[in-house]
Every structure is written in C-alpha cells, then in structure tokens.
Amino acid sequence: MQLSNTAKATGDSFVRNILALTQKPGVISFAGGLPDPLLFPLTPISSTIKEILDEQSPNIFQYGPTAGYLPLREIIASQYNQKGYNTNAQNILITQGSQQGLDILCRALLNPNDNIVVEAPTYLAALQLFKASGANIYEVSLEEDGPNIDELKSIFKKHNIKFFYTTPTYQNPSGITCSGQKRKKIAQLAKENDVCIIEDNPYGALRYEGSEPYSYGVYWSEGTVVLGTASKIAAPDFRLGWLSAPSFLYEACARLKGAMDLQSSYFFQRVFYRLLENDSLRIHKKNLIRSYKQKRDLMVKEIEENFKGLLEVNIPKGGMFLWAKFTDGTDTMELFEKAVKEHVAYAPGSVFYASKGGENAMRLNFSHASLEKIKEGIKRLKRAHQS
Ligand SMILES: Cc1ncc(COP(=O)(O)O)c(C=O)c1O
C-alpha cells in the first residue's frame, strides 16, 4: 500500500528523533523548545478550574461554535488593539495551538507548487508543514535586524509569492527581532506585491529587555495574519492558540477548522480566559521573565568562559533560544553524536533551513534546564567539542 505524497513529504521528523534520544535518563537537553515545568502556574490553574467546576454551568463540556469562546476572543482582540493592531473578536479564530493555525493557513492559501517565502533559518515544524503542502519554498536571509530587504524585494518581484512566513519577535531559532523600520518597509513591499504576511508570535511576551516593535498588522491589517499561543505563557498542553485574520481569509479558516476538528476545548478556553482576565498571567509572566533572563545570562556566560570565542552567541532580547555559531568550522551535525555520548543535546543549525545553511550553528534552549544543568551541560558540550 502506498502512502500519500503529503505523508511522504513530511519525512522523518528530526525533532521527534532527537527528542526521543534526549529523553534518555541523564541527558541534559538544550534541544527542544520546552518551558520550565517547575514554573507552570499550577496554583492559579487549579483554583480557576475549581471555580469553573463549582459554578456547575449546564453548558460545561458541551460542543460549542468552531470560532471559539467569545469572551476569550474579545480579550485577545482588545490586547491587540492596545498595541495598535486593529482587529476584533469576529476576526479571531481559536486553534489547537498556533501549530494548527499554520496548518489551517496552508490549507486555506496553498495549492501544490505555489510559492512562499520563509526566513533562513526558520521554525522547523512550519518548514515540515510547508513541504507537506507541496509549496516551493524560497528563503530570505536574516540579518541582525530582520530579513534582508533587497533579497525579499527580488523574490517578491520574480516569483508569484502567496505568503511570507515570519517570526519577527525573538525568532525561533535565531533569537533575532525584526526592527520596526524593517517591518514597515516589508509590509509596504508585501502590499505592493499582494503577498500575505503570516506573523507567528509565540515569544513576544517573554521580553527581557528593550521594547517590542509594532506587529505587521499595524502597518497592513488587510494582508496580515497574526498567530498567537497560550503555550509559552500558560502551558503547551492547553493546546490553545489563535489566529487573527482579515475577513477575506477568516471565513475560509473557520470552515477548514470546523472540518478538521469541529472546535478546540471550551473548557481550556474558559480557564485561559479567566487567567487572562484575573491578572494571574501578568504576575506569572513576571516570574517567567525573571527566571528565563537569569538562565539566558548564565548560558551566555558559560559559553564565553568555556569556549573563549570558538562558539559565538547571538544574545536575544527575549524568547527561549540562543543561536550559537562555531568559528572553527565545526559541523554541528557531526558533533551531535559526540555530544549525545557526553549526555548533552542541542538542535543542529542545518535542520532550520529549507535548503542549505547553518552547518556550523546550533540552537540552544535555555528555558527548560535548571541553572545547575545549564552549567554542567555547557561543560559537557565543551568536552564533546574537544573529543
Ligand atoms: C515559531 C513557533 N511557531 C509555532 C509554535 C507552535 O506552538 P503551539 O502550537 O504550542 O502554539 C512554536 C513552538 O515552539 C514555535 O516556536
């Protein structure tokens, strides 16, 4: 029996394989993109759940409309409005994490052989989805302040591009934030060339310094889809994300979601709504920021002390990842096996590229491991590099 072309195009998930490897006891893993489990806001979550159950609403656990819990969509829209992005609850669709939002957008926008642009490097699971959709993937290189505008201009001009997928804030994997100036220019370019912008922003709330530039939606709301998630500020297992789409696209997205899974869990939407509404998450975010910033700083210091310039790091102003490059030509895919023998793991840079690139780079997650494990893990990495 033959698998579908879509199944074949999804290929073997490197992430699944490394996560399996790195979950072996004793391995210190900087490979995944996991929040610190010790920081999950268990107390507010459990009191909110109790509060909801105690109310004994007759509709609890009942089916609900595909678009999602209206009060939650309203609060999400109002948070965007406060940041200058003009949207409303009728344009917010609740999804099963932002990953489902991406899947829905591929189904809504792409036919096989359509052209899209991604950043190089970019988020691995999005790349897999785009490949499975049969899209032709063009890449724009990332500079310190965001995508290279000239490259983007030329790709937009030469190819009939459907959408540009970008994570402009504390990007996964590079940690780079696109400047406000560039966002404005790119939005203008996209508008001129009728290219939809898909702005994926799971990390914006995890800001350690500086300010977050405006969303692309501020510059071009009719052509931008903004994706958000509860995964990094509450818990990934809520499987709760959302997309905010212009009306021409929204209806198609809602229909597609309905056909895929009818709706996301209203129970968790209610829980998340109350956590937002009663300010628990604002307080929780402060804890996350304090802890993750300390971990980021420690990892940077340990790398500097152990590698003395052999491994250069790009210090992100937020998010969960360091992007580090060997200056001595070390191939991180080859180093990976030695690292696992030393019981430490990371994500090799090349997996984040649609074509070639990142051979000397690695992505290191700093949010998940404890401070002690960060210290020990970087020592192990040094041993692997020296072996
Ligand atoms: C850039 C990016 N987009 C989307 C996701 C998916 O997040 P979720 O489906 O948990 O909302 C992630 C997860 O790490 C991510 O890094």
The ligand as a Tripos MOL2 file, in Angstrom:
@<TRIPOS>MOLECULE
LIG
   16    16     1     0     0
SMALL
NO_CHARGES

@<TRIPOS>ATOM
      1 C1          7.7540   29.7980   15.9610 C.3       1 LIG1
      2 C2          6.7690   28.8140   16.5280 C.ar      1 LIG1
      3 N1          5.5340   28.7620   15.9960 N.ar      1 LIG1
      4 C3          4.6150   27.9120   16.4700 C.ar      1 LIG1
      5 C4          4.8950   27.0420   17.5070 C.ar      1 LIG1
      6 C5          3.8270   26.0820   17.9510 C.3       1 LIG1
      7 O1          3.3530   26.3880   19.2030 O.3       1 LIG1
      8 P1          1.9670   25.8830   19.7650 P.3       1 LIG1
      9 O2          1.3200   25.0060   18.7480 O.co2     1 LIG1
     10 O3          2.2740   25.1570   21.0250 O.co2     1 LIG1
     11 O4          1.1610   27.1170   19.9940 O.co2     1 LIG1
     12 C6          6.1650   27.0670   18.1020 C.ar      1 LIG1
     13 C7          6.5000   26.1450   19.1810 C.2       1 LIG1
     14 O5          7.5640   26.0530   19.6960 O.2       1 LIG1
     15 C8          7.1250   27.9780   17.5930 C.ar      1 LIG1
     16 O6          8.3670   28.0670   18.0880 O.3       1 LIG1
@<TRIPOS>BOND
     1     1     2 1
     2     2     3 ar
     3     2    15 ar
     4     3     4 ar
     5     4     5 ar
     6     5     6 1
     7     5    12 ar
     8     6     7 1
     9     7     8 1
    10     8     9 2
    11     8    10 1
    12     8    11 1
    13    12    13 1
    14    12    15 ar
    15    13    14 2
    16    15    16 1
@<TRIPOS>SUBSTRUCTURE
     1 LIG1         1 GROUP 0 **** ****
